[in-house]
């Protein structure tokens, strides 16, 4: 493998400009024909496109939903898939400005530093490095950046596939190392009960794919609150769910409302969904959002399903458990699983790069996350996180270590060159 020159100061300056743009998915300024995903998302995409153009690459903006940045010539097209939108922030929980780059103790702080503006901008610098070194001969490499990854609709990738060329193979630096050869199916369900009974008001949770960190309720003339810890829904055990904590408080206070009882069984055993397979591991569930008033009680759950099980089976199991409480199920979103054989060219080459660059012999893995790899054939997640690394993704004080960024630069550049 090769060691490419990393222009670190220029990278940090470029990333700082990207982090200053508030591109919170669903809450980043006016929506318009030019900016259908919000002004902030458009600005973040345009920022990356202009940066690529300045580096001498071909670029194209796709109706404010996605951009691509390409170098090289030839028939074979390799893709690198990343996103410029982010999850919401609660600025009061941050020790530094969330929409700015702060360097402290060897870490880059800012919303999007690790997920996923940092790896996206780093990929541009890696592409520039292999072009500068003359290692992109007779082939094309295209960085595809979307603006709608943090919500399940992925309108950005749908727009891309309407008119643009599909890469022969791709990787997405939006997960962890080593190669993620399988991604679980994602099922998002709303459990609703109309006219469930007065006496409880409750709300909490901000996004399907985030473990809720705060919840509030009013019952029996008193107010109740609970605080937990946010985490990505792909690994809910890394967080502390405020909804289930608050429901336990309410039940201890004598609340028998169907929603409080529902939250008491909203887990693997209570819903009869303790499922696992050898290919991708165990099913996980994140009770994510609650809304409860006089007319409606609703619990929204994000479920990551092992690749050998079906959404229909999971829905049937949950339905049998929640029906006695008066709740009905509405499927809001389903993303099928991803599976690329471990002996495929893509997995083998990326694993080889990982081993040589890190000296580690970790086997390819399965994940509960969902990356743009699901949007394309012959695509996997590869990086940018390392085992044991804490980046506070989807939580306050999101960060990415400079040491990780430096190693990622070499891994991504060599992966581009090898593919």
The 8 nearest C-alpha neighbors of each residue, nearest first, counted from 0:
[[1, 413, 2, 355, 356, 352, 417, 409],
 [0, 2, 3, 413, 409, 412, 356, 416],
 [1, 3, 409, 4, 0, 413, 412, 5],
 [4, 2, 1, 5, 128, 409, 129, 412],
 [3, 5, 6, 128, 2, 409, 132, 125],
 [6, 4, 7, 3, 408, 128, 124, 405],
 [7, 5, 9, 8, 10, 4, 124, 11],
 [6, 8, 10, 9, 5, 11, 405, 12],
 [7, 9, 11, 10, 6, 12, 13, 5],
 [8, 10, 12, 7, 11, 6, 13, 14],
 [11, 9, 7, 13, 8, 12, 14, 6],
 [12, 10, 14, 8, 13, 9, 15, 7],
 [11, 13, 15, 9, 10, 14, 8, 16],
 [14, 12, 10, 16, 15, 11, 9, 17],
 [13, 15, 17, 11, 16, 12, 10, 18],
 [16, 14, 100, 12, 18, 13, 17, 11],
 [15, 17, 13, 19, 14, 18, 12, 20],
 [16, 18, 14, 15, 19, 20, 43, 13],
 [19, 17, 15, 99, 20, 98, 16, 14],
 [18, 20, 98, 99, 16, 17, 15, 21],
 [21, 19, 18, 17, 22, 43, 39, 98],
 [20, 22, 39, 23, 27, 98, 19, 18],
 [23, 21, 39, 40, 84, 27, 20, 85],
 [24, 22, 85, 27, 86, 26, 87, 21],
 [23, 25, 84, 26, 85, 86, 22, 149],
 [26, 24, 23, 27, 36, 37, 150, 22],
 [27, 25, 23, 24, 28, 37, 22, 87],
 [28, 26, 39, 23, 22, 37, 21, 38],
 [27, 29, 38, 37, 39, 26, 30, 25],
 [28, 30, 37, 38, 31, 27, 34, 39],
 [31, 29, 37, 35, 34, 36, 38, 28],
 [30, 32, 34, 35, 33, 29, 37, 38],
 [31, 33, 34, 35, 30, 62, 63, 36],
 [34, 32, 31, 63, 35, 62, 41, 30],
 [33, 35, 31, 63, 37, 38, 41, 36],
 [36, 34, 30, 31, 32, 37, 33, 63],
 [37, 35, 34, 40, 30, 64, 25, 38],
 [38, 36, 30, 34, 28, 29, 27, 39],
 [37, 39, 28, 41, 34, 29, 40, 27],
 [40, 38, 22, 27, 42, 41, 21, 37],
 [39, 41, 22, 43, 42, 37, 38, 146],
 [40, 42, 38, 44, 63, 34, 39, 43],
 [41, 43, 39, 45, 40, 44, 46, 38],
 [44, 42, 46, 40, 45, 41, 20, 83],
 [45, 43, 41, 47, 46, 42, 48, 40],
 [44, 46, 48, 42, 47, 43, 49, 41],
 [45, 47, 43, 49, 44, 48, 42, 50],
 [48, 46, 50, 44, 45, 49, 51, 43],
 [47, 49, 45, 51, 50, 46, 58, 44],
 [50, 48, 52, 46, 51, 47, 45, 53],
 [51, 49, 47, 53, 48, 52, 46, 54],
 [52, 50, 54, 48, 53, 49, 56, 68],
 [51, 53, 49, 56, 55, 54, 50, 48],
 [54, 52, 50, 55, 51, 49, 56, 48],
 [55, 53, 51, 52, 56, 50, 127, 123],
 [54, 56, 52, 53, 51, 57, 70, 127],
 [55, 57, 52, 70, 51, 69, 54, 68],
 [56, 58, 69, 68, 52, 70, 55, 59],
 [59, 57, 68, 67, 48, 56, 52, 69],
 [58, 60, 67, 66, 61, 68, 57, 48],
 [61, 59, 66, 62, 65, 63, 67, 58],
 [60, 62, 65, 63, 66, 64, 59, 159],
 [63, 61, 64, 60, 33, 65, 34, 35],
 [62, 64, 34, 41, 61, 33, 65, 35],
 [65, 63, 155, 62, 146, 61, 145, 36],
 [66, 64, 145, 61, 155, 144, 146, 63],
 [67, 65, 60, 144, 59, 61, 143, 44],
 [66, 68, 143, 59, 58, 142, 144, 141],
 [67, 69, 58, 142, 141, 57, 51, 56],
 [70, 68, 141, 57, 56, 140, 142, 58],
 [69, 71, 56, 140, 139, 57, 141, 72],
 [72, 70, 139, 138, 135, 140, 136, 137],
 [71, 73, 139, 138, 137, 70, 74, 136],
 [72, 74, 138, 137, 75, 139, 71, 76],
 [75, 73, 76, 138, 72, 139, 137, 167],
 [74, 76, 138, 73, 139, 167, 77, 166],
 [75, 77, 139, 166, 167, 140, 74, 78],
 [78, 76, 140, 166, 168, 169, 167, 141],
 [79, 77, 169, 141, 166, 142, 140, 80],
 [78, 80, 142, 170, 169, 171, 143, 141],
 [81, 79, 171, 143, 142, 144, 371, 170],
 [80, 82, 144, 119, 171, 143, 173, 145],
 [83, 81, 145, 144, 146, 115, 84, 148],
 [82, 84, 146, 116, 43, 145, 115, 44],
 [85, 83, 146, 22, 24, 23, 82, 40],
 [84, 86, 23, 24, 22, 111, 149, 83],
 [85, 87, 23, 24, 393, 149, 88, 84],
 [88, 86, 23, 85, 89, 24, 26, 393],
 [89, 87, 90, 86, 395, 97, 110, 394],
 [88, 90, 91, 92, 87, 395, 93, 97],
 [89, 91, 93, 92, 88, 97, 96, 395],
 [90, 92, 89, 93, 94, 88, 395, 96],
 [93, 91, 90, 89, 395, 94, 396, 88],
 [94, 92, 396, 90, 95, 395, 91, 97],
 [93, 95, 396, 92, 96, 91, 395, 90],
 [94, 96, 93, 97, 101, 396, 108, 109],
 [97, 95, 98, 99, 93, 94, 109, 90],
 [96, 98, 109, 110, 99, 95, 90, 93],
 [99, 97, 19, 18, 96, 109, 110, 21],
 [100, 98, 19, 18, 109, 97, 96, 15],
 [99, 101, 15, 109, 108, 18, 107, 102],
 [100, 102, 108, 107, 99, 103, 109, 95],
 [103, 101, 107, 106, 108, 100, 105, 104],
 [102, 104, 106, 105, 101, 107, 108, 400],
 [105, 103, 106, 102, 107, 400, 401, 101],
 [104, 106, 103, 401, 400, 102, 107, 402],
 [107, 105, 400, 103, 399, 401, 104, 102],
 [106, 108, 102, 399, 398, 101, 400, 100],
 [109, 107, 398, 101, 100, 397, 106, 112],
 [110, 108, 97, 112, 100, 99, 397, 98],
 [111, 109, 97, 112, 397, 98, 18, 85],
 [110, 112, 114, 116, 115, 113, 85, 109],
 [111, 113, 117, 109, 110, 398, 116, 399],
 [112, 114, 115, 399, 117, 111, 398, 116],
 [115, 113, 111, 112, 116, 392, 173, 117],
 [114, 116, 113, 111, 117, 118, 82, 119],
 [115, 117, 119, 111, 83, 118, 112, 114],
 [116, 118, 112, 113, 119, 120, 115, 121],
 [117, 119, 121, 120, 115, 116, 122, 172],
 [120, 118, 116, 122, 121, 117, 81, 115],
 [121, 119, 123, 122, 117, 118, 116, 14],
 [120, 122, 118, 124, 123, 119, 117, 125],
 [123, 121, 125, 119, 120, 124, 118, 126],
 [124, 122, 126, 120, 121, 125, 127, 119],
 [123, 125, 127, 121, 122, 126, 128, 120],
 [126, 124, 412, 122, 128, 127, 123, 408],
 [127, 125, 123, 128, 129, 124, 122, 130],
 [126, 128, 124, 130, 125, 129, 131, 123],
 [129, 127, 125, 131, 126, 130, 132, 124],
 [128, 130, 132, 134, 131, 126, 127, 133],
 [131, 129, 133, 127, 132, 128, 135, 134],
 [130, 132, 128, 129, 133, 127, 134, 126],
 [131, 133, 129, 130, 134, 128, 3, 135],
 [134, 132, 130, 131, 135, 129, 136, 128],
 [135, 133, 129, 132, 136, 130, 416, 131],
 [136, 134, 130, 133, 138, 71, 129, 137],
 [135, 137, 138, 134, 133, 71, 72, 139],
 [138, 136, 73, 72, 135, 71, 139, 74],
 [139, 137, 73, 72, 136, 71, 75, 135],
 [140, 138, 71, 76, 72, 70, 73, 75],
 [139, 141, 77, 70, 76, 69, 78, 71],
 [140, 142, 69, 78, 68, 143, 77, 79],
 [141, 143, 79, 68, 67, 78, 80, 69],
 [144, 142, 67, 80, 66, 79, 141, 81],
 [145, 143, 82, 81, 66, 65, 80, 67],
 [146, 144, 65, 82, 155, 147, 83, 64],
 [145, 147, 84, 83, 64, 82, 40, 65],
 [146, 148, 153, 155, 149, 145, 150, 154],
 [149, 147, 150, 153, 146, 82, 145, 84],
 [148, 150, 147, 86, 85, 24, 151, 84],
 [151, 149, 148, 152, 147, 153, 24, 207],
 [150, 152, 153, 149, 148, 332, 147, 334],
 [151, 153, 154, 150, 147, 148, 332, 155],
 [154, 152, 147, 155, 148, 156, 151, 157],
 [155, 153, 157, 152, 156, 158, 147, 64],
 [154, 156, 64, 158, 65, 145, 153, 157],
 [157, 155, 159, 158, 154, 153, 160, 145],
 [156, 158, 154, 160, 159, 155, 161, 153],
 [159, 157, 155, 161, 156, 160, 154, 64],
 [160, 158, 156, 157, 161, 163, 162, 155],
 [159, 161, 157, 163, 158, 162, 156, 165],
 [160, 162, 158, 159, 163, 157, 156, 164],
 [161, 163, 160, 159, 164, 158, 61, 165],
 [164, 162, 160, 159, 161, 165, 158, 61],
 [163, 165, 166, 162, 160, 159, 76, 161],
 [164, 166, 163, 167, 160, 375, 76, 78],
 [167, 165, 76, 77, 168, 78, 164, 169],
 [166, 168, 76, 77, 165, 75, 169, 377],
 [167, 169, 377, 166, 77, 378, 78, 345],
 [170, 168, 78, 378, 79, 77, 166, 377],
 [169, 171, 379, 79, 380, 378, 381, 80],
 [170, 172, 380, 80, 173, 79, 381, 81],
 [173, 171, 382, 383, 381, 174, 380, 118],
 [174, 172, 171, 383, 382, 115, 380, 370],
 [173, 175, 382, 380, 383, 172, 384, 381],
 [176, 174, 382, 384, 383, 385, 381, 177],
 [177, 175, 382, 385, 178, 381, 384, 383],
 [176, 178, 363, 381, 175, 179, 353, 350],
 [179, 177, 381, 363, 176, 180, 380, 364],
 [178, 180, 364, 380, 365, 181, 363, 379],
 [179, 181, 339, 338, 365, 379, 178, 364],
 [182, 180, 338, 365, 337, 179, 366, 339],
 [183, 181, 366, 337, 336, 367, 365, 369],
 [184, 182, 336, 305, 367, 304, 306, 303],
 [183, 185, 336, 335, 304, 334, 303, 306],
 [186, 184, 303, 334, 333, 302, 304, 183],
 [185, 187, 333, 302, 332, 301, 303, 188],
 [188, 186, 301, 332, 331, 300, 302, 330],
 [187, 189, 330, 300, 331, 299, 329, 190],
 [188, 190, 299, 329, 298, 328, 191, 300],
 [191, 189, 328, 298, 297, 327, 326, 299],
 [192, 190, 297, 326, 327, 296, 189, 193],
 [191, 193, 326, 296, 195, 295, 325, 327],
 [194, 192, 295, 195, 294, 296, 191, 326],
 [193, 195, 294, 196, 295, 192, 293, 197],
 [196, 194, 193, 192, 296, 295, 257, 197],
 [197, 195, 194, 293, 198, 256, 294, 199],
 [198, 196, 293, 199, 195, 292, 194, 294],
 [197, 199, 218, 196, 219, 200, 293, 256],
 [200, 198, 218, 217, 197, 201, 292, 291],
 [199, 201, 292, 217, 291, 216, 218, 198],
 [200, 202, 216, 291, 215, 290, 199, 217],
 [201, 203, 290, 289, 215, 214, 291, 216],
 [202, 204, 214, 289, 288, 213, 215, 242],
 [203, 205, 288, 211, 287, 206, 289, 213],
 [204, 206, 288, 203, 211, 207, 209, 287],
 [207, 205, 209, 208, 204, 287, 288, 211],
 [206, 208, 287, 209, 301, 288, 300, 205],
 [207, 209, 232, 206, 231, 301, 210, 287],
 [210, 208, 231, 232, 206, 230, 207, 211],
 [209, 211, 229, 230, 240, 232, 287, 238],
 [212, 210, 204, 240, 229, 241, 213, 287],
 [211, 213, 227, 228, 229, 241, 226, 240],
 [214, 212, 226, 241, 225, 211, 203, 227],
 [213, 215, 203, 225, 224, 241, 242, 202],
 [216, 214, 224, 202, 201, 223, 203, 225],
 [217, 215, 201, 223, 200, 222, 224, 202],
 [216, 218, 222, 200, 221, 199, 223, 201],
 [219, 217, 199, 221, 220, 198, 222, 216],
 [218, 220, 221, 198, 217, 199, 222, 254],
 [219, 221, 218, 217, 222, 198, 199, 223],
 [222, 220, 218, 219, 217, 223, 216, 252],
 [223, 221, 217, 216, 218, 224, 220, 215],
 [222, 224, 216, 215, 217, 221, 225, 245],
 [225, 223, 215, 214, 216, 245, 222, 226],
 [226, 224, 245, 214, 241, 213, 244, 215],
 [225, 227, 213, 241, 212, 214, 224, 228],
 [226, 228, 212, 239, 241, 240, 213, 225],
 [227, 229, 239, 212, 238, 230, 240, 226],
 [228, 230, 210, 212, 238, 394, 211, 209],
 [231, 229, 238, 210, 209, 393, 237, 394],
 [230, 232, 209, 233, 234, 393, 208, 210],
 [231, 233, 208, 235, 209, 234, 210, 285],
 [232, 234, 367, 368, 231, 235, 303, 283],
 [235, 233, 232, 236, 231, 237, 230, 367],
 [234, 236, 232, 237, 238, 233, 285, 231],
 [237, 235, 238, 234, 239, 230, 232, 283],
 [236, 238, 235, 234, 230, 239, 231, 229],
 [239, 237, 230, 228, 229, 236, 235, 210],
 [238, 240, 228, 227, 241, 229, 212, 210],
 [239, 241, 227, 211, 242, 210, 243, 212],
 [240, 242, 227, 244, 226, 212, 213, 225],
 [243, 241, 245, 244, 240, 214, 246, 203],
 [242, 244, 246, 245, 241, 240, 262, 247],
 [245, 243, 241, 247, 242, 246, 225, 240],
 [244, 246, 248, 225, 242, 247, 243, 241],
 [247, 245, 249, 243, 259, 248, 244, 242],
 [246, 248, 250, 244, 245, 249, 251, 243],
 [249, 247, 245, 251, 246, 250, 252, 244],
 [248, 250, 246, 252, 254, 247, 251, 245],
 [249, 251, 254, 253, 247, 252, 248, 246],
 [250, 252, 248, 249, 253, 247, 254, 246],
 [253, 251, 249, 250, 254, 248, 247, 218],
 [254, 252, 250, 251, 255, 249, 248, 256],
 [255, 253, 250, 249, 256, 252, 259, 251],
 [254, 256, 253, 257, 250, 259, 260, 249],
 [255, 257, 259, 258, 254, 260, 199, 196],
 [258, 256, 260, 259, 324, 261, 255, 195],
 [257, 259, 261, 260, 256, 262, 296, 297],
 [260, 258, 246, 262, 256, 261, 257, 263],
 [259, 261, 263, 257, 258, 262, 256, 255],
 [262, 260, 258, 263, 259, 264, 257, 265],
 [261, 263, 265, 259, 264, 260, 243, 258],
 [262, 264, 260, 261, 265, 259, 243, 246],
 [263, 265, 269, 262, 261, 266, 270, 260],
 [266, 264, 262, 263, 269, 270, 261, 286],
 [265, 267, 269, 264, 268, 270, 284, 263],
 [268, 266, 273, 272, 270, 269, 271, 265],
 [267, 269, 271, 270, 266, 273, 272, 264],
 [268, 270, 264, 266, 271, 267, 265, 320],
 [269, 271, 317, 268, 272, 267, 320, 266],
 [272, 270, 268, 269, 267, 273, 316, 317],
 [273, 271, 267, 274, 270, 268, 313, 316],
 [272, 274, 267, 271, 268, 282, 275, 281],
 [275, 273, 272, 282, 281, 276, 305, 304],
 [276, 274, 281, 280, 282, 305, 273, 277],
 [277, 275, 280, 278, 279, 305, 281, 307],
 [276, 278, 279, 280, 275, 281, 305, 307],
 [279, 277, 276, 280, 306, 365, 181, 305],
 [278, 280, 365, 305, 277, 276, 306, 181],
 [281, 279, 276, 275, 277, 305, 278, 282],
 [280, 282, 275, 274, 305, 283, 276, 279],
 [281, 283, 304, 274, 303, 305, 275, 273],
 [284, 282, 303, 302, 281, 285, 304, 235],
 [285, 283, 302, 301, 303, 286, 266, 300],
 [284, 286, 301, 287, 300, 232, 235, 302],
 [287, 285, 300, 299, 288, 301, 284, 265],
 [286, 288, 207, 300, 285, 204, 299, 211],
 [289, 287, 204, 299, 203, 298, 286, 205],
 [290, 288, 298, 202, 203, 297, 299, 204],
 [291, 289, 202, 297, 296, 201, 298, 288],
 [290, 292, 296, 201, 200, 295, 297, 202],
 [293, 291, 200, 295, 294, 296, 199, 290],
 [292, 294, 197, 295, 194, 196, 291, 200],
 [295, 293, 194, 292, 193, 195, 296, 196],
 [296, 294, 193, 292, 291, 194, 192, 293],
 [295, 297, 291, 192, 191, 290, 292, 193],
 [296, 298, 191, 290, 190, 289, 291, 295],
 [297, 299, 289, 190, 189, 288, 300, 191],
 [298, 300, 189, 288, 287, 188, 286, 190],
 [301, 299, 286, 188, 287, 285, 187, 302],
 [300, 302, 187, 285, 284, 207, 186, 286],
 [301, 303, 284, 186, 283, 185, 187, 304],
 [302, 304, 185, 283, 282, 184, 183, 367],
 [303, 305, 184, 282, 183, 185, 302, 306],
 [306, 304, 183, 279, 307, 282, 308, 280],
 [305, 307, 183, 336, 308, 279, 304, 184],
 [308, 306, 305, 276, 309, 278, 304, 279],
 [309, 307, 306, 305, 304, 310, 312, 313],
 [310, 308, 311, 312, 313, 307, 304, 306],
 [309, 311, 313, 312, 314, 186, 308, 304],
 [312, 310, 314, 309, 313, 315, 308, 316],
 [311, 313, 315, 309, 310, 314, 316, 308],
 [312, 314, 310, 316, 311, 315, 317, 272],
 [315, 313, 311, 317, 316, 312, 318, 310],
 [316, 314, 318, 312, 313, 317, 311, 319],
 [315, 317, 313, 319, 314, 318, 271, 312],
 [318, 316, 270, 314, 320, 319, 315, 321],
 [319, 317, 315, 321, 320, 316, 322, 314],
 [318, 320, 317, 316, 322, 321, 315, 323],
 [319, 321, 317, 318, 270, 322, 323, 316],
 [322, 320, 318, 324, 326, 323, 319, 317],
 [321, 323, 325, 326, 324, 319, 318, 320],
 [324, 322, 325, 321, 320, 326, 319, 318],
 [325, 323, 322, 321, 326, 257, 261, 260],
 [324, 326, 322, 323, 192, 321, 327, 257],
 [327, 325, 192, 191, 322, 321, 324, 190],
 [326, 328, 191, 190, 192, 322, 329, 325],
 [329, 327, 190, 189, 330, 188, 191, 318],
 [328, 330, 189, 188, 331, 190, 327, 191],
 [329, 331, 188, 332, 187, 189, 328, 333],
 [330, 332, 187, 188, 329, 189, 333, 186],
 [333, 331, 187, 330, 186, 334, 151, 188],
 [332, 334, 186, 185, 335, 187, 331, 184],
 [333, 335, 185, 184, 336, 186, 332, 151],
 [336, 334, 184, 333, 185, 337, 183, 373],
 [337, 335, 184, 183, 182, 306, 334, 338],
 [336, 338, 182, 181, 373, 183, 335, 339],
 [337, 339, 181, 180, 340, 336, 182, 306],
 [338, 340, 180, 341, 181, 377, 337, 343],
 [341, 339, 342, 343, 338, 180, 346, 181],
 [340, 342, 343, 346, 339, 180, 347, 363],
 [341, 343, 340, 347, 346, 344, 345, 339],
 [344, 342, 345, 346, 340, 341, 347, 339],
 [345, 343, 347, 346, 348, 342, 349, 341],
 [344, 346, 343, 348, 347, 349, 168, 377],
 [347, 345, 349, 343, 348, 344, 341, 350],
 [346, 348, 350, 344, 345, 349, 342, 343],
 [349, 347, 351, 350, 345, 346, 344, 352],
 [350, 348, 352, 351, 346, 347, 414, 345],
 [349, 351, 353, 347, 352, 348, 346, 354],
 [350, 352, 348, 354, 349, 353, 347, 355],
 [353, 351, 349, 355, 350, 354, 356, 414],
 [352, 354, 350, 356, 351, 355, 357, 349],
 [355, 353, 358, 359, 351, 357, 352, 356],
 [354, 356, 352, 358, 353, 357, 351, 0],
 [355, 357, 353, 354, 352, 358, 410, 0],
 [358, 356, 359, 354, 355, 353, 406, 352],
 [357, 359, 354, 355, 356, 360, 353, 361],
 [358, 360, 354, 357, 361, 353, 355, 356],
 [359, 361, 354, 362, 358, 353, 357, 350],
 [362, 360, 359, 363, 177, 354, 364, 350],
 [363, 361, 364, 360, 177, 350, 178, 359],
 [362, 364, 178, 177, 179, 180, 361, 341],
 [365, 363, 179, 180, 178, 362, 366, 177],
 [364, 366, 181, 279, 179, 182, 180, 278],
 [367, 365, 182, 368, 181, 183, 179, 279],
 [366, 368, 233, 183, 182, 303, 369, 365],
 [369, 367, 233, 366, 182, 370, 183, 174],
 [368, 370, 182, 367, 371, 373, 183, 185],
 [371, 369, 372, 373, 173, 368, 380, 171],
 [370, 372, 373, 374, 80, 171, 369, 81],
 [373, 371, 378, 379, 370, 374, 375, 380],
 [374, 372, 371, 375, 337, 370, 378, 369],
 [373, 375, 371, 372, 156, 376, 370, 378],
 [376, 374, 373, 372, 378, 377, 165, 371],
 [375, 377, 378, 374, 168, 373, 372, 167],
 [378, 376, 168, 375, 169, 339, 379, 167],
 [377, 379, 169, 372, 170, 376, 168, 375],
 [380, 378, 170, 372, 180, 179, 171, 381],
 [379, 381, 171, 179, 170, 174, 172, 372],
 [380, 382, 178, 172, 171, 176, 170, 175],
 [383, 381, 175, 176, 172, 384, 174, 173],
 [382, 384, 172, 175, 174, 173, 176, 407],
 [385, 383, 175, 382, 176, 174, 388, 386],
 [386, 384, 176, 388, 175, 387, 383, 382],
 [387, 385, 388, 384, 176, 175, 389, 177],
 [386, 388, 385, 389, 384, 390, 175, 176],
 [387, 389, 386, 385, 390, 384, 400, 403],
 [390, 388, 391, 387, 398, 392, 399, 384],
 [389, 391, 398, 392, 397, 399, 388, 113],
 [392, 390, 397, 394, 389, 393, 398, 396],
 [391, 393, 394, 390, 397, 114, 113, 231],
 [394, 392, 230, 231, 391, 86, 209, 229],
 [395, 393, 391, 392, 229, 230, 397, 396],
 [394, 396, 93, 397, 92, 391, 88, 393],
 [397, 395, 93, 398, 108, 391, 394, 94],
 [398, 396, 391, 392, 395, 390, 109, 108],
 [397, 399, 108, 390, 107, 112, 113, 106],
 [400, 398, 107, 113, 106, 390, 112, 401],
 [399, 401, 106, 403, 402, 105, 107, 404],
 [402, 400, 404, 403, 106, 105, 405, 399],
 [401, 403, 405, 400, 404, 406, 105, 106],
 [402, 404, 400, 406, 401, 405, 407, 399],
 [403, 405, 401, 407, 402, 406, 408, 400],
 [406, 404, 408, 402, 407, 403, 401, 409],
 [405, 407, 403, 409, 408, 404, 410, 402],
 [408, 406, 404, 410, 405, 409, 411, 403],
 [407, 409, 405, 411, 406, 410, 125, 412],
 [408, 410, 412, 406, 407, 411, 413, 2],
 [409, 411, 407, 413, 412, 408, 414, 406],
 [412, 410, 414, 408, 413, 409, 407, 415],
 [413, 411, 125, 415, 409, 414, 410, 408],
 [412, 414, 416, 410, 415, 411, 417, 409],
 [415, 413, 411, 417, 416, 412, 410, 418],
 [416, 414, 412, 413, 418, 417, 411, 126],
 [415, 417, 413, 414, 418, 134, 412, 135],
 [418, 416, 414, 415, 413, 348, 352, 349],
 [417, 415, 416, 414, 77, 348, 345, 349]]
